[in-house]
Amino acid sequence: MASTSEIIGNRIRALRSAKGWTLEILAERAGVRFETVSRVERGVQEPTLGTLDKLCSTLGVSVRDLLPEDEGSRPSAAEVAEVMAKLNGMTITQFNLAREIITVLAR
């Protein structure tokens, strides 16, 4: 089974190829180093959240479109409550970072 990094990389490569873009074009348009895009596409480097956001914006997709699917499963109420409890115990700085991550993933 392919790793999450490989799945994301394959999906980025497919989207880039469908647009007829080279690695260089995607890297330039996204403002990401060529080497980074190459490593992400090959699945040998996990992209940072910022890099993933830039690539998705440039390719016209959401981060969610690149993530492996879990057959449409949703978190249980208990799982949501567990996350909420963790959010409630965070400092404002930690909370703002968590909110930013959730916002990017929900696009």
C-alpha positions in Angstrom: 0.0 0.0 0.0 1.3 3.5 -0.9 2.2 5.9 1.9 0.3 9.1 2.4 3.3 11.0 1.0 3.3 8.9 -2.2 -0.4 9.3 -2.6 -0.1 13.1 -2.3 2.9 13.2 -4.6 1.1 11.1 -7.2 -2.0 13.3 -7.1 0.1 16.5 -7.5 2.0 14.9 -10.4 -1.2 13.9 -12.1 -2.7 17.4 -11.7 0.4 19.1 -12.9 0.7 16.8 -16.0 -3.0 17.3 -16.8 -2.3 21.0 -17.1 0.7 20.3 -19.3 3.1 21.9 -16.8 6.7 20.9 -16.1 8.0 20.7 -12.6 9.7 24.0 -13.2 6.4 25.7 -14.2 4.6 24.4 -11.1 7.5 25.4 -8.8 7.7 28.9 -10.2 4.0 29.6 -10.2 3.6 28.2 -6.6 6.7 30.0 -5.3 8.2 26.7 -4.2 11.7 25.4 -4.9 12.0 23.0 -7.9 13.8 20.4 -5.7 11.0 20.5 -3.1 8.3 19.9 -5.7 10.3 17.1 -7.2 10.8 15.4 -3.8 7.1 15.8 -2.9 6.0 14.3 -6.2 8.3 11.3 -5.7 6.9 10.9 -2.2 10.3 11.1 -0.6 9.5 14.4 1.3 6.4 15.3 3.2 5.3 18.8 2.2 5.0 21.4 4.9 1.5 22.8 5.4 2.6 26.0 3.7 4.0 24.2 0.7 1.0 22.1 0.4 -1.3 25.1 0.5 0.8 26.9 -2.2 0.7 23.9 -4.5 -3.0 23.3 -4.0 -3.8 27.0 -4.7 -1.7 26.9 -7.9 -3.2 23.7 -9.1 -6.8 24.9 -8.2 -7.6 22.1 -5.8 -8.1 21.9 -2.0 -5.7 20.1 0.4 -8.6 17.7 1.0 -8.5 16.7 -2.7 -4.9 15.4 -2.3 -5.4 13.4 0.9 -6.2 9.6 0.9 -9.9 8.9 1.3 -11.3 6.8 4.1 -14.4 5.5 2.3 -16.4 8.6 3.3 -16.0 7.9 7.0 -16.6 10.6 9.5 -15.2 11.0 13.1 -17.5 9.7 15.8 -19.0 12.1 18.4 -16.5 10.8 20.9 -13.6 11.6 18.6 -14.9 15.1 18.0 -15.4 15.6 21.8 -11.8 14.4 22.4 -10.4 17.0 20.0 -12.6 19.7 21.4 -11.3 18.9 24.9 -7.7 19.2 23.7 -8.5 22.5 22.0 -10.1 23.8 25.2 -6.9 23.1 27.1 -4.5 24.9 24.7 -2.9 28.3 25.0 -4.3 31.0 22.6 -1.1 30.6 20.5 -1.6 26.8 20.2 -5.3 27.3 19.5 -4.7 29.7 16.7 -2.2 27.4 15.1 -4.6 24.5 15.3 -7.4 26.7 13.9 -5.1 27.6 11.0 -4.3 24.0 10.2 -8.0 23.0 10.3 -8.9 25.9 8.0 -6.3 24.8 5.4 -7.5 21.2 5.6 -11.1 22.2 5.3 -10.6 24.1 2.0 
